[in-house]
Amino acid sequence: MITISFYNNKGGVAKTTTAITTASCLAMGMGKKVLLVDMDPQANCSDSAGVYNGSEEVKTIYHLMLLSTNNFLKDEIQKVKRFSETIQCDVFPSNILLDGFQDQVANSINREYRLKKILSAVAGEYDYCLIDCPPSLSLLTVNALVASNYVIIPCDSSRYALTGMGNLIEKYHEIKEGCNPGLEILGILNTKVDSRYTTAKTSREKLAEYFGDLLFETFIPQNAAVEKSQYESSTLLAYNRNSSAFKSYELFTRELVSRVEAEV
């Protein structure tokens, strides 16, 4: 199983849209067996996938993350796992309880490895595991990166997104050196690109200059279908698969798979 985290410590860069749309392209477009893990307490990914339930009684990834032993882990996973009819893949959903994870395990040993233990138990069941990270370098994000083979960094064309990339890369190296030597950046995905403005072209040129071949050739255009699908609590695939944004995500997913296969 190839595990990929989608992470940027800046919000509003289409991180969740990228994770869930890529999952749909892998599962429905390429026939891959996919697990989507929502590690964001906001649970937007779970909501779009149609598996969100705000009740504190419903078991989510939070309950799995609190397990301190492997006893009955696979049984508990079955209680958490939901199948998304919308994107035709399994999902470990989230809810607001996940926001309390860091406090709950503050004094625990190996707290950075909780998610890795969970995913190891299901590794033989899937081709890809995609993780939607929260927009901060919290313990939740550290768990995601420790459990991953790769990280993909969605980055929009705003000035502030670009200026924050240096700090993000520094944090990536800290986790790689301290917790997960095998972690690699699979690529930088330029999102929300509005080709009507020269600033978008300038931004992409700066990304290419800074990251070189790490920048995916495919970029995701600014498209009203993305925002409208979010208002409908739907995926881009279900809302408008003919939109320019969805077609770009299809191309991006093929490029992602090509990069992974080149690494294996």
C-alpha positions as CSV (number, residue, x, y, z in Angstrom):
1,M,0.0,0.0,0.0
2,I,1.3,3.4,-1.0
3,T,0.4,6.0,1.6
4,I,0.3,9.7,0.6
5,S,-0.4,12.7,2.9
6,F,-1.8,15.9,1.4
7,Y,-0.4,18.7,3.6
8,N,0.1,22.4,3.7
9,N,0.1,24.4,6.9
10,K,-1.8,27.2,5.1
11,G,-5.6,26.7,4.8
12,G,-7.6,27.4,1.7
13,V,-5.2,25.8,-0.8
14,A,-7.6,23.1,-1.9
15,K,-6.0,20.4,0.2
16,T,-9.2,18.6,1.0
17,T,-10.6,18.9,-2.5
18,T,-7.3,17.5,-3.8
19,A,-7.3,14.5,-1.5
20,I,-10.9,13.5,-2.1
21,T,-10.9,14.2,-5.8
22,T,-7.7,12.2,-6.2
23,A,-9.2,9.3,-4.3
24,S,-12.2,9.3,-6.7
25,C,-9.9,9.4,-9.7
26,L,-7.8,6.5,-8.4
27,A,-10.8,4.4,-7.4
28,M,-13.4,5.1,-10.1
29,G,-11.1,6.1,-13.0
30,M,-8.2,3.7,-12.5
31,G,-9.7,0.8,-10.6
32,K,-7.4,1.1,-7.6
33,K,-8.4,0.0,-4.1
34,V,-8.3,3.2,-2.0
35,L,-8.5,4.1,1.6
36,L,-9.1,7.7,2.4
37,V,-8.2,8.9,6.0
38,D,-9.6,12.1,7.3
39,M,-7.2,13.5,9.9
40,D,-8.8,17.0,10.1
41,P,-11.2,17.6,13.0
42,Q,-13.2,19.8,10.7
43,A,-14.2,16.6,8.9
44,N,-14.8,18.4,5.6
45,C,-13.4,15.3,3.8
46,S,-15.8,13.0,5.6
47,D,-18.7,15.3,4.8
48,S,-17.9,15.4,1.1
49,A,-17.5,11.7,1.0
50,G,-20.9,11.3,2.5
51,V,-19.8,9.4,5.6
52,Y,-19.8,12.2,8.2
53,N,-21.7,11.9,11.4
54,G,-21.2,14.5,14.1
55,S,-22.4,12.3,16.9
56,E,-19.8,11.8,19.6
57,E,-21.1,8.2,19.9
58,V,-20.1,7.2,16.4
59,K,-16.6,5.7,16.2
60,T,-14.1,7.6,14.0
61,I,-10.4,7.7,13.4
62,Y,-10.2,9.4,16.8
63,H,-11.2,6.2,18.6
64,L,-8.6,4.2,16.7
65,M,-5.9,6.7,17.5
66,L,-6.6,6.3,21.2
67,L,-6.0,2.6,21.2
68,S,-2.8,1.9,23.1
69,T,-2.4,-1.8,22.1
70,N,-2.9,-4.0,19.1
71,N,-5.6,-6.0,20.9
72,F,-8.8,-6.1,18.9
73,L,-7.4,-3.4,16.5
74,K,-8.8,-5.1,13.4
75,D,-12.2,-5.5,15.0
76,E,-12.2,-1.8,16.0
77,I,-11.2,-0.8,12.4
78,Q,-14.3,-2.5,11.1
79,K,-16.4,-0.4,13.4
80,V,-14.8,2.8,12.1
81,K,-14.5,2.1,8.4
82,R,-17.2,3.5,6.1
83,F,-17.7,2.8,2.4
84,S,-18.3,6.0,0.4
85,E,-20.8,5.3,-2.4
86,T,-19.8,8.8,-3.8
87,I,-16.2,8.0,-4.5
88,Q,-16.3,4.2,-4.3
89,C,-13.6,3.8,-1.6
90,D,-13.3,3.1,2.1
91,V,-13.0,6.1,4.5
92,F,-11.8,6.4,8.1
93,P,-14.0,9.4,9.0
94,S,-13.3,12.2,11.4
95,N,-15.3,14.5,13.7
96,I,-14.6,17.3,16.1
97,L,-13.5,14.9,18.9
98,L,-10.2,14.5,17.0
99,D,-9.3,18.0,18.1
100,G,-8.7,16.6,21.6
101,F,-6.3,13.8,20.5
102,Q,-3.1,15.7,21.4
103,D,-4.3,16.4,24.9
104,Q,-5.4,12.8,25.4
105,V,-2.0,11.3,24.5
106,A,0.2,14.1,25.8
107,N,2.2,11.8,28.1
108,S,2.1,8.6,25.9
109,I,5.0,6.8,24.5
110,N,5.3,6.6,20.7
111,R,2.4,9.0,20.3
112,E,3.7,10.0,16.8
113,Y,3.3,6.4,15.6
114,R,-0.4,5.8,16.4
115,L,-1.7,6.2,12.8
116,K,1.2,4.1,11.4
117,K,0.2,1.2,13.6
118,I,-3.4,1.4,12.4
119,L,-2.5,1.6,8.7
120,S,-0.1,-1.4,9.1
121,A,-3.1,-3.5,10.0
122,V,-4.9,-2.8,6.7
123,A,-1.9,-2.4,4.4
124,G,-2.6,-5.6,2.4
125,E,-6.1,-4.5,1.6
126,Y,-5.4,-1.4,-0.5
127,D,-3.3,0.0,-3.4
128,Y,-3.3,3.5,-2.1
129,C,-4.0,5.3,1.2
130,L,-4.6,9.0,1.0
131,I,-4.5,11.2,4.1
132,D,-6.2,14.6,4.4
133,C,-4.1,16.5,7.0
134,P,-5.2,19.5,9.1
135,P,-3.8,22.9,8.1
136,S,-1.3,22.9,10.9
137,L,1.8,21.0,12.1
138,S,-0.1,19.4,15.0
139,L,0.5,15.9,16.4
140,L,-2.2,14.8,14.0
141,T,-0.2,15.9,11.0
142,V,3.0,14.4,12.5
143,N,1.2,11.1,12.7
144,A,0.1,11.3,9.1
145,L,3.6,12.1,7.8
146,V,5.2,9.4,10.0
147,A,2.8,6.9,8.5
148,S,3.3,8.0,4.9
149,N,5.6,7.1,2.0
150,Y,5.1,10.4,0.3
151,V,3.7,13.9,0.9
152,I,2.1,16.0,-1.7
153,I,1.9,19.8,-1.1
154,P,-1.0,21.7,-2.7
155,C,0.0,25.3,-3.1
156,D,-2.1,28.1,-4.5
157,S,-0.7,31.1,-6.3
158,S,-1.1,33.7,-3.5
159,R,1.9,35.6,-2.2
160,Y,1.4,34.2,1.3
161,A,1.3,30.6,0.2
162,L,4.6,31.0,-1.5
163,T,6.3,32.8,1.4
164,G,5.2,30.0,3.8
165,M,6.7,27.2,1.7
166,G,10.2,27.5,3.2
167,N,9.0,26.9,6.7
168,L,6.9,24.0,5.5
169,I,9.8,22.3,3.8
170,E,11.9,22.8,7.0
171,K,9.3,21.0,9.0
172,Y,9.2,18.2,6.5
173,H,13.0,17.7,6.9
174,E,12.6,17.6,10.7
175,I,10.1,14.8,10.5
176,K,12.0,12.9,7.9
177,E,15.2,13.0,9.9
178,G,13.6,12.4,13.3
179,C,10.7,10.0,12.7
180,N,10.4,8.8,9.1
181,P,13.6,8.5,7.0
182,G,11.7,7.0,4.1
183,L,9.4,10.0,3.7
184,E,9.7,11.8,0.4
185,I,8.0,14.8,-1.3
186,L,6.2,13.3,-4.3
187,G,5.5,16.8,-5.6
188,I,4.1,20.3,-5.4
189,L,0.7,20.8,-6.9
190,N,-0.2,24.3,-8.0
191,T,-3.9,24.8,-7.3
192,K,-6.5,27.5,-7.8
193,V,-4.6,28.9,-10.8
194,D,-6.4,31.8,-12.4
195,S,-4.9,32.1,-15.9
196,R,-6.5,35.5,-16.4
197,Y,-3.9,37.2,-14.3
198,T,-0.2,37.5,-14.9
199,T,0.4,36.9,-11.1
200,A,-0.6,33.3,-11.6
201,K,2.1,32.8,-14.3
202,T,4.6,34.6,-12.1
203,S,3.8,32.4,-9.1
204,R,4.1,29.2,-11.1
205,E,7.5,30.4,-12.5
206,K,8.7,31.0,-8.9
207,L,7.5,27.5,-7.8
208,A,9.3,25.9,-10.8
209,E,12.4,27.9,-10.0
210,Y,12.4,26.9,-6.3
211,F,11.2,23.2,-6.7
212,G,12.3,22.2,-10.1
213,D,11.1,18.7,-11.1
214,L,9.1,18.4,-7.9
215,L,6.5,20.8,-9.3
216,F,3.8,18.7,-11.0
217,E,3.3,19.5,-14.7
218,T,-0.4,19.5,-14.1
219,F,-1.9,22.4,-12.4
220,I,-5.5,22.9,-11.1
221,P,-7.4,25.9,-12.5
222,Q,-9.6,28.2,-10.5
223,N,-13.1,26.9,-11.2
224,A,-16.5,27.8,-9.9
225,A,-17.5,24.1,-9.8
226,V,-15.1,23.5,-6.9
227,E,-16.8,26.1,-4.7
228,K,-20.3,25.0,-5.8
229,S,-19.6,21.4,-5.0
230,Q,-18.4,22.3,-1.5
231,Y,-21.7,24.3,-0.9
232,E,-23.6,21.2,-2.0
233,S,-21.4,19.0,0.4
234,S,-20.5,17.0,-2.6
235,T,-17.4,15.9,-4.4
236,L,-16.2,17.5,-7.6
237,L,-16.7,14.2,-9.4
238,A,-20.4,14.0,-8.4
239,Y,-21.1,17.7,-9.0
240,N,-19.5,18.2,-12.4
241,R,-17.1,15.7,-13.8
242,N,-16.9,17.7,-17.0
243,S,-15.5,20.8,-15.3
244,S,-12.0,22.0,-16.1
245,A,-11.0,21.4,-12.5
246,F,-12.0,17.8,-12.5
247,K,-10.4,17.1,-15.9
248,S,-7.2,18.6,-14.5
249,Y,-7.4,16.4,-11.4
250,E,-7.7,13.3,-13.7
251,L,-4.5,14.4,-15.4
252,F,-2.8,15.0,-12.1
253,T,-3.8,11.6,-10.8
254,R,-2.2,9.9,-13.8
255,E,0.9,12.0,-13.2
256,L,0.9,11.0,-9.5
257,V,0.7,7.3,-10.3
258,S,3.4,7.6,-12.9
259,R,5.7,9.2,-10.3
260,V,5.0,6.5,-7.7
261,E,5.6,3.7,-10.2
262,A,8.9,5.3,-11.3
263,E,10.0,5.2,-7.6
264,V,9.0,1.6,-7.0
